[in-house]
């Protein structure tokens, strides 16, 4: 018997309440020091959710060859952005890690590996700073396998299938959060955060909303089928894929609640939702 694996399993069963799943459109790092409708929605969300025993964040900002989870006791705060106010680089999020959860996941799925070289990038801590400002809940992060080759010829379907294997964590009290943006086109972004959103951005965002409500997973996976607006809304997959992880964790007939709807910088959808 693998006693070490059994011990990990027992530890992550300490809280067996089935946790909701989140998708957070995190937008610009500047939101970490901003007081706006979006950040206030995060504060409210943290207050209303059942307290998780750990949090797993699927990050748009950790792109790897293969899939990794952070397995350290004390993940470092990564300031993975440039040209922002100096005070943002002084912010830390000293939450404990969740190495038992991470190692359990890595041992359960042989395509997931442990990493001690990363930490928490701003897709994690800039959101959690508002939701759980005390940083007292263990957090671990999962990377996105960005190796689109023969091993991964249909990347969106690949990630959906992988994400569905994470459901066991929900039963063990782990809050899983995809952190990216449904519409994310930095090449067409306006420096004004309050800029009017582009028509194509609104169109694609609304189509995704409709598909989420209708449970139309096929079109969300094959997003190119949603029309020409998809070409502008999803020029790269990095920020779209975390949403795919969230919907893959949805059980049949589970409700989807939009905890925030809006845009920043004209080309970034800040839509957030909760499953369960």
Secondary structure as GFF3:
##gff-version 3
##sequence-region A 1 276
A	DSSP	alpha_helix	3	11	.	.	.	ID=ss1
A	DSSP	beta_strand	21	25	.	.	.	ID=ss2
A	DSSP	three_ten_helix	29	33	.	.	.	ID=ss3
A	DSSP	alpha_helix	37	48	.	.	.	ID=ss4
A	DSSP	beta_strand	54	64	.	.	.	ID=ss5
A	DSSP	beta_strand	67	70	.	.	.	ID=ss6
A	DSSP	beta_strand	76	77	.	.	.	ID=ss7
A	DSSP	three_ten_helix	86	90	.	.	.	ID=ss8
A	DSSP	alpha_helix	99	108	.	.	.	ID=ss9
A	DSSP	beta_strand	112	115	.	.	.	ID=ss10
A	DSSP	beta_strand	119	120	.	.	.	ID=ss11
A	DSSP	alpha_helix	122	131	.	.	.	ID=ss12
A	DSSP	beta_strand	139	145	.	.	.	ID=ss13
A	DSSP	three_ten_helix	150	152	.	.	.	ID=ss14
A	DSSP	alpha_helix	155	164	.	.	.	ID=ss15
A	DSSP	alpha_helix	167	171	.	.	.	ID=ss16
A	DSSP	beta_strand	174	180	.	.	.	ID=ss17
A	DSSP	three_ten_helix	186	188	.	.	.	ID=ss18
A	DSSP	alpha_helix	199	214	.	.	.	ID=ss19
A	DSSP	alpha_helix	217	221	.	.	.	ID=ss20
A	DSSP	three_ten_helix	223	226	.	.	.	ID=ss21
A	DSSP	alpha_helix	229	233	.	.	.	ID=ss22
A	DSSP	alpha_helix	238	248	.	.	.	ID=ss23
A	DSSP	beta_strand	256	260	.	.	.	ID=ss24
A	DSSP	beta_strand	263	264	.	.	.	ID=ss25
A	DSSP	beta_strand	268	269	.	.	.	ID=ss26
A	DSSP	beta_strand	272	275	.	.	.	ID=ss27
###
